[in-house]
Amino acid sequence: MQNNKKQFLTGHEVVVQAALDAGAESMFGYPITPTCEILSGWFESGKKCLQTEDEIAAGFGVCGAVLAGEKSFTASSGPGHILLQDSFSMAEAMRLPVVLIVGQRGGPSSGTVIYSQQEVILACFGGNGEGMRLVYSPSNLSELYLLTRRAFNEAWKYRYPAIVLTDGYTLKIRQNVDFDQFKKIENIPPISLIPENKIVHWPNIYTAEEELNIVLENTKNDFENIAKEIVSFESKEIEDAEILLIAHGIVGAVTKIAVEELRKQNIKVGLFRPITLRPFPKQELDKICGWKKIKKIVVVESSFGQLARIVRDQLAPEIDASFDYLQKPGLGIEPEEVIEFVKNIKI
Amino acid sequence: MQIKILLSGDGGQGIQTIAEVISRAAFEKGLTVSFIPNYGLEQRGGVSLAFIKIGDQEIVYPKFSNPDILLIMSDQSRQRVLEYISKSKKIIDIKDYNFYLQEKKINSKNYNIFFLGFLTKMLEKEKIYLAEEIFLALEKKLSSKPNWEENKKAFALGLSFNF
């Protein structure tokens, strides 16, 4: 596939290709829109594929496969994403390199099968306890490919479970995709997590609270140490910006267009787009907002403020820029709407 | 250059089929294209929409609220796209062509291909395609399936309609 310069692909096809190129050997899944075609596409690839009875079994299937030293993944959405949190918590506890592709749909419950950005908090913090995970938010099909490759690589390199948090629009869209730019990505090979012919006692339950506490502290310290190697973001026009727009995923791409247009109208606006939602590019955002010029932060998203919660939580308390929000839960946002909103802001 | 097309109809009428033909033909021509289907849970009977953008620049966001061309193929879908109607530049509404479809005895199964022919003529006028380019993509998709002759006839009638 990578020999041809441009292909006309859906997001589903991009994910399948990225997983194949990443060296994934198996997928476990239960079909749910908008991720069904990842499962059927993987099945058609001829690789190992198991349609399980539900997402709980799918998630633990992936845990089993990676324990056996095989790159494996699943894909789901909405209510299925909730069920996967059980196995994902175990993956956090045991630091298993499982990979999950989430196609956000509207909620709560079955909601719509189409689109939202309402699974951010679930993807970033959906486990019980306080496990650590990697969460990536692609803004277009090229990034969907790239971040799926990164999810496999970084999950196996750093031994944390990873989620590629995308949405129904990005998965269902069919678009020109250029794979040439990704030829140089190298794969981190899988390793056998349990030595062959050895009996290993590997608990994910502890008798004493002190025992668990040590594991939690170590996991957190490791995560903080690797964060600087993983965090990624895109910024635009921030040098003299007075208004900073923060958005992720496809809304981040839309907001970028709005920034370009607003700049033509001499409005001093910039963009900060987190590409990793966890670890969050906190230091970089603090640095940008710490410049005295930023007077207003506007968080734009297709939810009631899930990204906004993370931003407010992560931003250094001494930063005194005021907040505003453009929120359209379960709905797409067009560049014109962002432009209109920003033009009506009074600083 | 960019053109935005919104196709709407009932599930089962073949909206996604013609959307695929239009966007595939654009891709084969080397244009930048995005096509996003939009429908609910229903396999049949619900409203089916297709948002298509074709141009020579990178396409960032697949949806839009101001189509250059809006196709309406059913009463139900007319209700669904109500908010788009006042913002559309050109509207093709099946209710204005019922007489013609009946006069030419076009089977309702082939209405989508009639309107594909119709759209092709419009897109040719906009200098986006040549009619042969869309026909080639249509042939690739449907020529091995039943009713190809009827579809071919419906396409030709759409293409020759004098609007």
HADDOCK unambig.tbl for C-alpha pairs under 7 A between the chains (distance, minus, plus):
assign (segid A and resid 8 and name CA) (segid B and resid 27 and name CA) 6.80 0.50 0.50
assign (segid A and resid 113 and name CA) (segid B and resid 40 and name CA) 6.49 0.50 0.50
assign (segid A and resid 172 and name CA) (segid B and resid 36 and name CA) 6.04 0.50 0.50
assign (segid A and resid 172 and name CA) (segid B and resid 37 and name CA) 6.91 0.50 0.50
assign (segid A and resid 173 and name CA) (segid B and resid 34 and name CA) 6.51 0.50 0.50
assign (segid A and resid 173 and name CA) (segid B and resid 35 and name CA) 5.60 0.50 0.50
assign (segid A and resid 173 and name CA) (segid B and resid 36 and name CA) 4.49 0.50 0.50
assign (segid A and resid 174 and name CA) (segid B and resid 34 and name CA) 5.58 0.50 0.50
assign (segid A and resid 174 and name CA) (segid B and resid 35 and name CA) 5.19 0.50 0.50
assign (segid A and resid 174 and name CA) (segid B and resid 36 and name CA) 6.41 0.50 0.50
assign (segid A and resid 175 and name CA) (segid B and resid 33 and name CA) 5.77 0.50 0.50
assign (segid A and resid 175 and name CA) (segid B and resid 34 and name CA) 4.71 0.50 0.50
assign (segid A and resid 175 and name CA) (segid B and resid 35 and name CA) 6.76 0.50 0.50
assign (segid A and resid 176 and name CA) (segid B and resid 32 and name CA) 6.41 0.50 0.50
assign (segid A and resid 176 and name CA) (segid B and resid 33 and name CA) 6.59 0.50 0.50
assign (segid A and resid 253 and name CA) (segid B and resid 60 and name CA) 6.31 0.50 0.50
assign (segid A and resid 254 and name CA) (segid B and resid 60 and name CA) 6.64 0.50 0.50
assign (segid A and resid 254 and name CA) (segid B and resid 61 and name CA) 6.29 0.50 0.50
assign (segid A and resid 334 and name CA) (segid B and resid 64 and name CA) 6.89 0.50 0.50
